[in-house]
């Protein structure tokens, strides 16, 4: 167990004085760096004004400012904001919202959900039910409902006899068939746009999202995009779904929303969703979902500050350069033994290790090859926390060139060590 005393820019600093370069953004939350001065200043100022108030019959300035800022940068058609206090809770809220939406329209039959294979949407019961990573699900099966799972167009799993376009077409055809058979029973489809993070940083083409949007609309199924990990410009654009130029019915955001400082989440909804719930009390159409700390003023202030930093004129050019740097970085690992794939999307990079590169046969999970990389990283001052056989980079945006080079060097040595026998 590593005991951390403080954070400073791209580093976590232990009680023993050791410094660890945070190349995973402390589980994908740390956006600009630890103890980032503009965020620290904003939070200190907010602490002098208001710590917390219930968001039921009350509101406050940071919550209003944040809602307005989120809608201003959201895909077209999203006009309402519902607050939660973590990503999994946002997923649960969206699932309940989708189900309840159809009930309010008199379509009670629409109770099922579609998710992608290898997907992950959180660890509360509802979120876990629409996830397809066995490691997280296997012990809790009796608690979970069964979604309709369709094949993800993950490039790594693309059959060797198909090009990318044909592979996407096959996956789209499967989704179309599923909707044709079950669409009348389906409330919503939920997807992680472009990158399935907890599933091993697996990536797929944006064209699939366009087809999914079209098919969901044709079959009167809501589309939920889970931007919890990939939002806040992590994929190179503000939202992962922005690459496909689609407008979902519901959008989830959390993790880096506050720059990594505090827990907060939001569900962005289309006006049609909101109007289905807006009615007199006696109709009992209200959305019944609340958490004590939903829309906490301090967390909202952090999120407003984060969005302001992201829309600053100087951010876009610098971000394009750092995303290109990430692409070059992960590509440089392709020459190492047992590297079956290198891939990147925006400021996310992944290196997938395999026992047999030609067949992509993975190392047995019991061998814990990734753990060897993790331990080597800590010994040399870099926090790398592989997902099984996948070594990945998900660092703060403030990472310097010198820090990037150091992380590359340590990761390369760690991989060589991990695959040595």
C-alpha positions in Angstrom: 0.0 0.0 0.0 1.4 3.4 -1.0 0.6 6.2 1.4 0.2 9.6 -0.4 0.7 12.8 1.5 0.0 15.4 -1.3 -0.3 16.0 -5.0 1.6 18.5 -7.1 1.0 18.9 -10.9 1.6 15.5 -12.5 2.9 13.9 -9.4 1.7 12.2 -6.3 4.1 12.5 -3.3 4.3 9.9 -0.6 4.8 10.4 3.1 8.3 9.1 2.6 9.0 11.9 0.0 8.9 9.6 -3.0 7.3 11.1 -6.1 5.1 9.1 -8.5 4.3 10.4 -12.0 0.5 9.9 -12.3 0.2 8.4 -15.8 -3.3 7.1 -15.1 -4.8 10.4 -13.9 -5.7 8.7 -10.6 -8.3 6.5 -12.3 -9.0 9.0 -15.1 -10.1 11.9 -13.0 -7.1 14.2 -12.7 -7.4 16.5 -15.7 -4.9 19.4 -15.5 -2.8 18.1 -12.6 -3.0 17.7 -8.9 -3.6 20.8 -6.8 -4.0 22.8 -10.0 -3.9 26.5 -8.8 -7.0 27.8 -10.6 -9.1 25.0 -9.2 -7.6 25.4 -5.7 -8.4 29.2 -5.8 -11.9 28.6 -7.0 -12.6 26.1 -4.3 -11.2 28.3 -1.5 -13.4 31.1 -2.6 -16.5 28.9 -2.7 -15.8 27.5 0.8 -16.2 31.1 2.1 -19.7 31.3 0.5 -21.6 28.0 0.7 -20.6 24.5 1.6 -23.8 22.5 0.9 -27.6 22.8 0.5 -30.1 20.3 -0.6 -31.0 20.4 -4.3 -34.8 19.9 -3.7 -36.9 23.0 -3.7 -33.6 24.9 -3.4 -30.8 25.8 -5.8 -27.6 27.8 -5.8 -25.4 29.8 -8.1 -22.7 27.2 -8.9 -25.4 24.6 -9.8 -27.1 27.0 -12.2 -23.8 28.2 -13.7 -22.7 24.6 -14.2 -26.0 23.6 -15.9 -25.7 26.5 -18.2 -22.1 25.8 -19.0 -22.8 22.1 -19.7 -25.7 22.8 -22.0 -23.6 25.4 -23.9 -21.0 22.8 -24.8 -23.3 19.8 -25.1 -24.3 18.1 -28.3 -27.3 19.8 -29.9 -30.7 18.9 -28.4 -29.5 18.4 -24.8 -31.2 21.1 -22.8 -31.6 19.8 -19.2 -29.3 18.7 -16.5 -29.8 16.3 -13.6 -27.1 16.0 -10.9 -25.7 12.9 -9.2 -22.6 12.5 -7.2 -20.6 9.8 -9.1 -20.5 8.1 -12.4 -22.2 4.9 -11.4 -25.1 6.8 -9.9 -25.4 8.8 -13.1 -25.7 5.6 -15.0 -28.4 4.3 -12.7 -30.2 7.6 -12.9 -30.2 7.5 -16.7 -31.4 3.9 -16.8 -34.3 4.8 -14.5 -35.0 7.9 -16.5 -35.2 6.0 -19.7 -37.5 3.3 -18.3 -39.7 6.0 -16.6 -39.8 8.1 -19.7 -41.5 5.3 -21.7 -43.9 4.5 -18.8 -44.9 8.2 -18.7 -45.7 7.9 -22.4 -47.8 4.8 -21.8 -45.2 2.5 -23.3 -44.7 0.2 -20.2 -43.5 -2.7 -22.4 -40.2 -0.9 -23.1 -38.2 -2.2 -20.2 -35.1 -3.7 -21.6 -31.6 -2.3 -22.4 -29.0 -2.9 -25.0 -25.2 -2.6 -24.3 -22.1 -3.5 -26.1 -20.0 -6.6 -25.4 -16.9 -5.7 -23.2 -18.7 -2.6 -22.0 -18.4 -1.1 -18.5 -20.7 1.5 -17.0 -20.1 1.4 -13.2 -20.4 -0.8 -10.2 -23.8 0.1 -8.7 -26.4 -2.6 -9.4 -28.0 -0.9 -12.4 -24.7 0.2 -13.9 -23.2 -3.2 -13.4 -26.2 -4.9 -15.1 -25.5 -3.1 -18.4 -21.8 -3.9 -18.1 -20.1 -6.9 -19.8 -16.8 -7.3 -18.0 -17.0 -10.7 -16.3 -14.5 -9.7 -13.6 -16.9 -7.2 -12.2 -20.2 -9.1 -12.8 -19.5 -12.7 -11.9 -20.1 -12.6 -8.1 -23.3 -10.4 -8.3 -25.3 -12.2 -11.0 -28.4 -12.7 -8.8 -28.7 -9.0 -8.3 -28.5 -8.0 -12.0 -31.1 -7.8 -14.8 -30.1 -9.2 -18.2 -29.5 -6.8 -21.0 -29.4 -7.5 -24.7 -25.6 -7.6 -25.5 -24.5 -6.8 -29.1 -21.0 -7.2 -30.4 -18.7 -4.2 -30.1 -16.8 -3.2 -33.2 -13.6 -3.2 -31.2 -10.7 -3.0 -33.7 -8.6 -5.5 -31.7 -11.2 -8.2 -32.1 -11.7 -7.4 -35.7 -11.6 -10.7 -37.7 -8.5 -10.9 -39.9 -10.6 -11.6 -43.0 -12.5 -8.3 -42.7 -11.4 -4.7 -43.1 -12.6 -2.1 -40.6 -15.6 -1.0 -42.8 -16.8 -4.6 -43.2 -16.3 -5.3 -39.5 -18.4 -2.3 -38.5 -21.0 -3.3 -41.0 -21.3 -6.7 -39.5 -21.7 -5.3 -36.0 -24.3 -2.7 -37.2 -26.2 -5.6 -38.9 -26.3 -7.4 -35.6 -27.6 -4.3 -33.8 -30.2 -3.8 -36.5 -31.4 -7.4 -36.2 -31.6 -7.1 -32.4 -33.6 -3.9 -32.6 -35.9 -5.5 -35.3 -36.6 -8.4 -32.9 -36.7 -6.6 -29.6 -37.0 -2.9 -30.3 -40.6 -2.8 -29.0 -39.3 -4.0 -25.6 -36.2 -1.8 -25.4 -36.1 1.4 -23.5 -32.5 2.4 -24.3 -29.1 1.5 -25.7 -26.1 2.6 -23.7 -22.6 2.9 -25.2 -19.2 4.3 -24.2 -18.2 6.5 -27.2 -15.1 5.3 -29.0 -13.2 3.9 -26.0 -14.2 1.0 -23.7 -12.0 2.1 -20.9 -12.4 -0.5 -18.1 -12.6 -3.2 -20.9 -9.0 -2.7 -21.7 -8.9 0.7 -23.5 -10.4 -1.1 -26.5 -11.3 1.4 -29.3 -13.8 1.4 -32.2 -14.6 3.6 -35.1 -16.9 6.6 -34.8 -19.0 5.4 -37.8 -20.6 2.8 -35.5 -22.1 5.6 -33.3 -23.7 7.2 -36.3 -25.4 3.9 -37.2 -26.4 3.3 -33.6 -28.0 6.7 -33.5 -29.9 6.1 -36.7 -31.1 2.7 -35.7 -32.2 3.7 -32.2 -34.2 6.6 -33.7 -35.8 4.3 -36.3 -36.9 1.8 -33.6 -37.9 4.4 -31.0 -35.1 3.5 -28.6 -33.3 6.1 -26.5 -29.5 6.4 -26.9 -27.4 6.9 -23.8 -23.8 7.9 -24.3 -21.6 7.2 -21.3 -19.0 10.0 -21.4 -18.0 9.5 -17.7 -14.4 8.6 -18.6 -14.0 9.9 -22.1 -15.6 13.4 -21.8 -13.8 16.6 -21.0 -11.7 16.5 -24.2 -10.0 13.2 -23.4 -10.7 11.8 -26.9 -9.5 14.9 -28.6 -12.9 16.6 -28.7 -15.1 17.7 -25.8 -17.2 14.6 -26.0 -16.4 11.2 -27.4 -19.7 11.3 -29.3 -18.8 14.6 -30.9 -16.5 12.7 -33.3 -19.6 11.1 -34.8 -21.5 14.4 -34.8 -24.5 12.7 -33.1 -26.9 13.9 -30.5 -27.9 11.3 -27.9 -31.0 11.4 -25.8 -29.0 11.2 -22.6 -25.4 12.0 -21.9 -23.5 11.0 -18.7 -20.5 12.9 -17.4 -18.4 12.6 -14.2 -14.8 11.7 -13.2 -12.8 14.6 -14.7 -15.9 16.9 -14.7 -14.4 18.6 -11.6 -10.8 18.3 -12.7 -10.5 15.4 -10.5 -11.0 17.4 -7.3 -14.4 16.2 -6.0 -17.1 13.6 -6.8 -19.8 15.0 -9.1 -21.8 13.7 -12.0 -24.5 15.0 -14.3 -27.0 13.4 -16.7 -27.7 15.7 -19.7 -31.2 15.1 -21.2 -33.0 16.1 -24.3 -36.1 18.4 -23.9 -38.4 15.5 -24.9 -37.1 13.6 -21.9 -37.8 16.5 -19.5 -41.3 17.2 -20.9 -42.3 13.6 -20.3 -41.9 14.2 -16.5 -43.1 17.7 -16.3 -46.7 17.5 -15.0 -48.9 18.3 -12.0 -48.1 16.5 -8.8 -51.3 14.4 -8.9 -50.2 12.7 -12.1 -47.3 11.0 -10.2 -45.0 11.3 -13.2 -42.1 12.9 -11.3 -38.6 11.4 -11.5 -37.9 9.9 -8.1 -34.1 9.8 -7.8 -32.1 11.8 -5.3 -28.8 11.8 -3.4 -28.0 14.0 -0.4 -24.9 15.5 -2.1 -26.3 15.9 -5.6 -25.2 19.3 -7.0 -22.9 20.1 -4.1 -21.9 23.8 -4.5 -18.2 23.2 -3.9 -18.1 20.4 -6.5 -20.2 22.4 -9.0 -17.7 25.3 -8.6 -14.9 23.0 -9.4 -16.7 21.8 -12.5 -17.5 25.4 -13.7 -13.8 26.2 -13.3 -12.9 23.0 -15.2 -15.2 23.9 -18.2 -13.8 27.4 -18.3 -10.2 26.1 -18.5 -11.3 23.7 -21.3 -12.8 26.5 -23.4 -9.8 28.9 -23.0 -8.5 29.9 -26.5 -5.0 28.5 -25.8 -6.3 25.1 -24.8 -7.3 23.8 -28.2 -3.9 24.1 -30.0 -2.0 22.7 -27.0 -4.4 19.8 -26.7 -4.1 18.9 -30.4 -0.3 18.8 -30.0 -0.5 16.6 -26.9 -2.9 14.2 -28.6 -0.5 13.9 -31.5 2.3 13.3 -29.0 0.3 10.5 -27.4 -0.2 8.8 -30.8 3.5 8.9 -31.5 4.3 7.6 -28.1 2.2 4.4 -28.1 3.2 3.6 -31.7 6.8 3.5 -30.6 6.1 0.4 -28.4 5.1 -1.7 -31.4 8.6 -3.1 -31.8 8.7 -4.7 -28.4 8.3 -8.5 -28.0 4.8 -9.7 -27.1 3.2 -6.4 -28.1 0.1 -7.4 -30.1 -1.4 -3.9 -30.6 -0.8 -0.2 -29.9 -3.7 2.2 -30.1 -4.6 5.8 -29.2 -7.5 8.1 -29.2 -7.0 11.7 -28.2 -4.9 11.7 -25.0 -5.4 8.0 -24.3 -2.9 5.4 -25.3 -2.8 1.7 -24.9 -0.3 -1.1 -25.4 -1.8 -4.6 -25.5 0.5 -7.6 -24.6 -0.2 -11.1 -25.8 1.5 -14.5 -25.3 1.2 -15.1 -29.0 1.1 -12.0 -31.1 0.2 -13.7 -34.4 -3.0 -15.2 -32.9 -3.5 -12.5 -30.2 -3.7 -15.3 -27.6 -3.5 -13.5 -24.3 -1.2 -14.2 -21.4 -3.1 -16.2 -18.7 -4.6 -13.8 -16.2 -3.1 -15.9 -13.4 0.4 -14.8 -14.6 -0.4 -11.2 -13.7 2.0 -9.7 -16.3 0.5 -6.3 -15.8 1.3 -6.4 -12.1 5.0 -6.7 -13.0 4.7 -3.5 -15.0 2.9 -1.8 -12.1 5.6 -2.7 -9.6 8.4 -1.8 -11.9 6.7 1.6 -12.4 6.4 2.3 -8.7 10.1 1.4 -8.2 11.0 4.0 -10.8 8.6 6.7 -9.8 5.8 6.2 -12.3 2.2 5.2 -11.6 1.2 2.7 -14.3 -1.8 0.4 -13.4 -2.4 -1.9 -16.3 -5.8 -3.4 -17.1 -4.8 -7.1 -17.2 -2.5 -7.3 -20.2 -3.0 -3.7 -21.3 -0.6 -1.1 -20.3 -2.1 2.3 -20.8 -1.5 6.1 -20.5 -4.3 8.4 -19.3 -2.2 11.3 -17.8 -3.1 14.8 -16.8 -3.1 17.4 -19.6 -0.3 19.3 -17.9 2.2 16.5 -18.5 5.6 17.9 -19.7 7.7 16.5 -22.5 10.4 15.4 -20.0 7.8 13.7 -17.9 6.3 11.9 -21.0 9.8 10.7 -22.0 10.4 9.4 -18.5 7.1 7.5 -18.4 7.9 6.0 -21.8 11.3 4.8 -20.7 9.9 3.2 -17.5 6.9 1.6 -19.3 9.2 0.2 -22.0 11.5 -1.4 -19.4 8.5 -2.6 -17.4 7.1 -4.3 -20.4 10.4 -6.0 -21.3 10.6 -7.3 -17.7 7.0 -8.5 -17.7 7.3 -10.6 -20.9 10.8 -11.9 -20.3 9.7 -15.5 -19.4 
